[in-house]
Amino acid sequence: MKAHLVLRKGSFALKARADWPDTGMTVIAGPSGAGKSSLLRAIAGLERAQGEAEIAGHVVQGEGVFVPAHRRRIAWISQHDDVFAPLSVRANLAFAQRHGAPGGPAVEEIAARFGLAGRMAQTAGTLSGGQKQRLILARALLSNPRLLALDEPFLALDLEARHRMLALLQEMCTVRKLPVLFVSHDFDTLTQLADFMLYMQGGAVVAQGPLNTLLLDERLPFAARADACVVLTATAMGHGKADMLNRLEVAGVCLLVPGRAMPRGRQVRLRLRASDVSLSRQDVASSIVNAVPVTVRKLLCGDMPGAPGPGLVHVVLDLHGAPLLARITSHSASAMKLAAGDRVHALIKASALGNGKA
């Protein structure tokens, strides 16, 4: 998918060129006022921008072409969306299906997936905040869109409810193979969901690429954060009944993760914080059960972009082609005489991986 759009609103000018995958979840990130919502609204056709846009192989805007928002098959959900309060849950869902594109999921299937099956006759206005959000998302999927566009719709939910909604969103969009483009200010949401990132400043997309590439991009604010991290995909390979540890394969190595048994073959998203990774020259016995060989790619320290602060160093590592990030003290980096190209062992706390999304 791609867009090259120009939009002027008072003193603000959007001049954005973006190209992102037709699959998976893409986040639009950046500081407040960067133009994230304006870009999303322009792609959805809710703002009449100049330029070109192509969604899932369909040109929705270009020379002599402007497909109106209601015909773009983009399901839009914002912070301010609400249910049709006087209607029942069933009527809300039926409306979305009736006005959507053919080939979408069945109402009963979606209702069951979203925990709404027992509330079909209930008036939508009497639902709790979390139930309303599930209904809104269910309606969006029933419309059978080509793209789901989200402008931070779950900000009003508490952290636990938000995590449940994000997990449900990810599960359903993976099952439906529905691409998602979403705006987020929240680093936790970004790292929980995103596969690809568009980073905006001053109305322009200044960086775009796979999530980890931008999380480690020294020009951007993520590498220097206290909770700086990378996100890796692991595959569940088995569970030890004696030690209650799941065996997860990541980039050809095994990581041990405590918790209930995961189904073999299940794909798990691991968020590995730099603060949960330490380094050793040798593979030594310790309370840290995950010790994997890695290569040092670079050290970020002092006043360098991406450095974590005085007395600390970020070490960018390579694990068989997958990135890792470790935060250690400047003293340790000096004592170990670390340099780019060195082979060391990354020690990853298993307790930090306890729920599969550390």
C-alpha angles and dihedrals in degrees: 000000000000143000135187105184137167123194132166121202112174107298093348122093125192113203104164132162115186137169118184138164124280089227138051131019123315121190126205104213136173142108124308112284093024092121100255097138091040091056092047092048091048091051089050091050093244089118119046100231127169120244139044135313133178123190122192092336095314121113106225096170135021144103105348092350130104116157109200118241096255091057099046093081091228113142108217124203122174138172089267101049116120140181126259090265101197093050128079122254088253091052091050091053094043091052091055092048093046093053096038132088120279119263099048126136123284119266093236092050093052093044090054093046092051097044093248100115093100093048102051094117094043119108107253093225090065095058121110119253093261092047090051090052090052090050092049092051091045090053090051092054093045089060087067096227129189090223135018111217117196126187101192095293097167100055093108092059123091117253096263093047090046092053090051091050092048091049091049091047092051093047095049096044091049091051092046093041087230117161116227129206112189141172117224137171090180116097092199092055092044094054093041095055116015126101095169133023138210109195117201135197128169095356095308135099100241098175136016134173146097114334098253092047090060095038087061097038105121092210091064129069099243101082093056096049121116087237095043111159149152126234120225133181116231133185122224109237103174147313132248112225092197098051097024090228125142117220110225124185115218121173091338097310131099123243121191116222124182121229144071118334115280118213110264111259094023114144112233129191113222122196106200112196119209089230090061094055123078130174137234134181089219137040096249131174112258142140088272104090098191112076113158130174114247140167123238110238101177144336122231113201145138112012094342117127110263094026114139099223143277114340094009136098132199112215115201109211138190120222105188090311096322118107127240131180126208129189115209135157122271086239091058093046090052094044091051091045089225118193137165111282096030119137112226140152121260112215110207120190110238090205089062089060096050099124098032093256107069 
